[in-house]
Amino acid sequence: MLLKEYRICMPLTVDEYKIGQLYMISKHSHEQSDRGEGVEVVQNEPFQDPHHGNGQFTEKRVYLNSKLPSWARAVVPKIFYVTEKAWNYYPYTITEYTCSFLPKFSIHIETKYEDNKGSNNSIFDNEAKDLEREVCFIDIACDEIPERYYKESEDPKHFKSEKTGRGQLREGWRDSHQPIMCSYKLVTVKFEVWGLQTRVEQFVHKVVRDILLIGHRQAFAWVDEWYDMTMDDVREYEKSMHEQTNIKVCSQHSPTLDDIEGHAQTSVCRLFKASCPPYVKQTRKPICQTLKMLGPQPPVKT
């Protein structure tokens, strides 16, 4: 398990970002969905929790095989997606990522939003007070993003909002800018497979950091598009984007159950070969052959 806390400041208020984050997620998902990869929205509906109150529950499938490094593609099936489940009780959210093909893999993210510049060191005391973790500040203006994702129009150093007058952020902007808010994200990555755990968990955190940086930059750079929206407006926009995105993604994904089981079985063999120690090398082939001979197993009744 690898635990990190990310703090991302924004030149917005928490109330403003309630609209901005919904708009950004919907637009970003639509832009990133192409050629059968991207985000399929399975469920999006109101949800009530006895402790957190009213919220919104969403379930999505994130198809991203081509975005994996070559060593990761070698151990996952071609029909590969990650399931995202999110409970939004803004200004508190919970997001979980799992993969049925890799049962020992998971990402758990708890997010809290506050109107400050990332100065609350006890914000997760109830969740992780005694857990060792690295605190990582992400600067939307000055931190570098992967070159393939860079757009000058989404660069806070160059962008200036016509509706709010905010923008063209310079180094040190977090010390004096008003308004300012912070997204605090407690991110737990687990991949409990011998020989691959450290490599995968570090890689996933790098991807998470890049996504957080890009997403928060976009939320601010698109502020003039969502600033005048009401909650009803952004929910309607969200619904429209989900429908359009699903059409782009789902048309490429209609595998049969046999296809899925076959790919999953192959993935198990690959993962076993990649992770087992050298001294059992001579047993790998017969074990994988046995898995293939067994074929799909009937579900266990409970």
SESE-806949 format. One record per residue (C-alpha): residue number from 1; residue in one letter; x, y, z. Coordinates in steps of 0.25 Angstrom, whole numbers, m for minus. Last residue first. Example, Ala and Ser with C-alpha at 12.3 -4.5 7.8 and 13.67 -1.06 7.14 Angstrom:
2
REC,2,s,55,m4,29
REC,1,a,49,m18,31
This chain:
302
REC,302,t,m94,m74,m4
REC,301,k,m94,m81,m17
REC,300,v,m80,m81,m24
REC,299,p,m81,m77,m38
REC,298,p,m78,m88,m49
REC,297,q,m63,m88,m53
REC,296,p,m58,m84,m67
REC,295,g,m48,m93,m72
REC,294,l,m41,m104,m64
REC,293,m,m32,m108,m76
REC,292,k,m27,m93,m77
REC,291,l,m23,m93,m62
REC,290,t,m16,m106,m63
REC,289,q,m8,m101,m75
REC,288,c,m4,m89,m66
REC,287,i,0,m98,m55
REC,286,p,8,m107,m64
REC,285,k,16,m96,m70
REC,284,r,19,m89,m57
REC,283,t,25,m101,m50
REC,282,q,39,m100,m56
REC,281,k,40,m85,m52
REC,280,v,37,m88,m37
REC,279,y,51,m84,m33
REC,278,p,50,m71,m41
REC,277,p,40,m65,m32
REC,276,c,25,m63,m38
REC,275,s,21,m49,m42
REC,274,a,22,m48,m57
REC,273,k,18,m63,m60
REC,272,f,6,m62,m50
REC,271,l,2,m49,m56
REC,270,r,2,m55,m70
REC,269,c,m6,m67,m66
REC,268,v,m16,m58,m59
REC,267,s,m17,m49,m71
REC,266,t,m20,m61,m80
REC,265,q,m31,m65,m72
REC,264,a,m37,m51,m71
REC,263,h,m36,m50,m87
REC,262,g,m43,m64,m88
REC,261,e,m54,m60,m78
REC,260,i,m56,m47,m85
REC,259,d,m57,m53,m99
REC,258,d,m66,m64,m94
REC,257,l,m76,m53,m88
REC,256,t,m77,m47,m101
REC,255,p,m70,m33,m104
REC,254,s,m78,m21,m108
REC,253,h,m68,m9,m106
REC,252,q,m66,m1,m118
REC,251,s,m80,6,m119
REC,250,c,m79,8,m104
REC,249,v,m68,19,m104
REC,248,k,m73,29,m114
REC,247,i,m88,27,m111
REC,246,n,m85,27,m96
REC,245,t,m78,41,m97
REC,244,q,m90,47,m104
REC,243,e,m100,42,m93
REC,242,h,m90,46,m82
REC,241,m,m88,60,m88
REC,240,s,m103,62,m89
REC,239,k,m105,58,m74
REC,238,e,m94,66,m69
REC,237,y,m99,78,m77
REC,236,e,m113,76,m70
REC,235,r,m106,75,m57
REC,234,v,m98,87,m59
REC,233,d,m111,95,m62
REC,232,d,m118,90,m50
REC,231,m,m106,94,m41
REC,230,t,m107,108,m47
REC,229,m,m97,112,m58
REC,228,d,m91,126,m59
REC,227,y,m77,122,m56
REC,226,w,m77,109,m65
REC,225,e,m71,114,m78
REC,224,d,m64,126,m73
REC,223,v,m57,116,m63
REC,222,w,m51,107,m74
REC,221,a,m37,110,m70
REC,220,f,m40,108,m56
REC,219,a,m46,94,m57
REC,218,q,m35,91,m68
REC,217,r,m24,94,m58
REC,216,h,m30,85,m48
REC,215,g,m32,74,m57
REC,214,i,m18,74,m63
REC,213,l,m11,75,m49
REC,212,l,m20,64,m43
REC,211,i,m18,55,m55
REC,210,d,m3,56,m54
REC,209,r,m3,53,m40
REC,208,v,m12,41,m42
REC,207,v,m3,36,m53
REC,206,k,10,37,m44
REC,205,h,2,31,m32
REC,204,v,m1,19,m42
REC,203,f,14,17,m46
REC,202,q,18,17,m31
REC,201,e,8,6,m28
REC,200,v,11,m2,m40
REC,199,r,26,m2,m37
REC,198,t,25,m5,m22
REC,197,q,15,m16,m24
REC,196,l,21,m24,m36
REC,195,g,30,m34,m30
REC,194,w,19,m40,m21
REC,193,v,5,m35,m24
REC,192,e,m2,m26,m14
REC,191,f,m6,m15,m23
REC,190,k,m12,m4,m14
REC,189,v,m12,11,m16
REC,188,t,m17,20,m5
REC,187,v,m20,35,m8
REC,186,l,m24,46,2
REC,185,k,m28,58,m6
REC,184,y,m29,72,m1
REC,183,s,m34,82,m11
REC,182,c,m31,96,m7
REC,181,m,m37,109,m8
REC,180,i,m33,123,m11
REC,179,p,m40,136,m13
REC,178,q,m32,144,m13
REC,177,h,m17,142,m17
REC,176,s,m6,145,m7
REC,175,d,2,133,m4
REC,174,r,m4,124,m14
REC,173,w,2,133,m25
REC,172,g,16,130,m22
REC,171,e,20,128,m36
REC,170,r,11,135,m45
REC,169,l,m4,133,m49
REC,168,q,m9,140,m62
REC,167,g,m23,138,m56
REC,166,r,m35,144,m50
REC,165,g,m43,156,m56
REC,164,t,m56,148,m52
REC,163,k,m64,148,m65
REC,162,e,m52,151,m75
REC,161,s,m43,140,m68
REC,160,k,m28,141,m71
REC,159,f,m21,130,m77
REC,158,h,m5,131,m79
REC,157,k,1,126,m66
REC,156,p,m12,118,m63
REC,155,d,m9,110,m76
REC,154,e,m21,104,m82
REC,153,s,m21,113,m94
REC,152,e,m6,109,m96
REC,151,k,m10,95,m97
REC,150,y,m1,84,m91
REC,149,y,m5,70,m91
REC,148,r,5,64,m100
REC,147,e,16,71,m92
REC,146,p,13,64,m79
REC,145,i,10,75,m69
REC,144,e,20,84,m62
REC,143,d,17,90,m48
REC,142,c,16,106,m48
REC,141,a,2,110,m50
REC,140,i,m6,98,m45
REC,139,d,3,96,m33
REC,138,i,2,82,m27
REC,137,f,6,81,m12
REC,136,c,10,67,m8
REC,135,v,9,62,6
REC,134,e,15,48,8
REC,133,r,8,38,17
REC,132,e,10,31,30
REC,131,l,m3,26,36
REC,130,d,m6,31,50
REC,129,k,m16,42,47
REC,128,a,m22,35,35
REC,127,e,m37,37,34
REC,126,n,m41,45,46
REC,125,d,m28,53,45
REC,124,f,m30,56,30
REC,123,i,m31,71,31
REC,122,s,m20,72,42
REC,121,n,m10,79,34
REC,120,n,m19,90,29
REC,119,s,m10,100,22
REC,118,g,m14,97,7
REC,117,k,m17,111,3
REC,116,n,m30,113,10
REC,115,d,m45,112,6
REC,114,e,m47,97,9
REC,113,y,m50,84,0
REC,112,k,m49,70,5
REC,111,t,m46,58,m4
REC,110,e,m44,43,0
REC,109,i,m38,35,m11
REC,108,h,m37,19,m11
REC,107,i,m29,12,m22
REC,106,s,m30,m3,m24
REC,105,f,m22,m15,m29
REC,104,k,m22,m29,m23
REC,103,p,m34,m33,m31
REC,102,l,m28,m30,m44
REC,101,f,m37,m35,m55
REC,100,s,m49,m29,m47
REC,99,c,m42,m16,m47
REC,98,t,m45,m6,m36
REC,97,y,m45,10,m34
REC,96,e,m52,16,m22
REC,95,t,m56,31,m20
REC,94,i,m61,38,m8
REC,93,t,m65,52,m7
REC,92,y,m66,63,3
REC,91,p,m70,78,0
REC,90,y,m79,72,m6
REC,89,y,m85,59,m3
REC,88,n,m81,52,m16
REC,87,w,m80,37,m15
REC,86,a,m72,32,m26
REC,85,k,m70,18,m32
REC,84,e,m60,16,m43
REC,83,t,m58,2,m50
REC,82,v,m45,0,m58
REC,81,y,m46,m5,m72
REC,80,f,m38,m15,m80
REC,79,i,m43,m24,m92
REC,78,k,m28,m25,m97
REC,77,p,m25,m34,m84
REC,76,v,m15,m29,m74
REC,75,v,m1,m35,m71
REC,74,a,7,m30,m84
REC,73,r,m1,m17,m84
REC,72,a,6,m13,m71
REC,71,w,20,m15,m76
REC,70,s,17,m7,m89
REC,69,p,12,5,m81
REC,68,l,m3,7,m80
REC,67,k,m10,17,m88
REC,66,s,m14,7,m99
REC,65,n,m22,m1,m89
REC,64,l,m30,11,m84
REC,63,y,m45,8,m83
REC,62,v,m51,15,m71
REC,61,r,m64,9,m67
REC,60,k,m73,18,m58
REC,59,e,m82,18,m46
REC,58,t,m87,31,m40
REC,57,f,m94,34,m27
REC,56,q,m99,48,m23
REC,55,g,m101,53,m9
REC,54,n,m111,56,2
REC,53,g,m106,53,16
REC,52,h,m92,50,20
REC,51,h,m96,40,32
REC,50,p,m109,34,28
REC,49,d,m105,34,13
REC,48,q,m114,38,2
REC,47,f,m112,36,m13
REC,46,p,m116,44,m25
REC,45,e,m113,37,m38
REC,44,n,m102,35,m48
REC,43,q,m100,20,m53
REC,42,v,m92,13,m64
REC,41,v,m85,25,m70
REC,40,e,m74,20,m80
REC,39,v,m61,27,m79
REC,38,g,m50,27,m90
REC,37,e,m45,17,m100
REC,36,g,m53,12,m112
REC,35,r,m46,21,m122
REC,34,d,m49,33,m114
REC,33,s,m52,38,m100
REC,32,q,m42,48,m95
REC,31,e,m50,60,m99
REC,30,h,m63,54,m93
REC,29,s,m57,51,m80
REC,28,h,m51,65,m79
REC,27,k,m64,72,m82
REC,26,s,m72,64,m71
REC,25,i,m61,65,m61
REC,24,m,m59,79,m63
REC,23,y,m73,83,m62
REC,22,l,m75,75,m49
REC,21,q,m62,81,m43
REC,20,g,m67,95,m47
REC,19,i,m80,95,m41
REC,18,k,m76,91,m27
REC,17,y,m63,100,m30
REC,16,e,m71,113,m28
REC,15,d,m76,109,m14
REC,14,v,m61,105,m10
REC,13,t,m56,118,m15
REC,12,l,m47,120,m27
REC,11,p,m32,123,m30
REC,10,m,m29,108,m28
REC,9,c,m20,101,m18
REC,8,i,m17,86,m20
REC,7,r,m12,78,m8
REC,6,y,m9,63,m10
REC,5,e,m8,53,2
REC,4,k,0,40,m1
REC,3,l,m2,26,3
REC,2,l,5,14,m4
REC,1,m,0,0,0
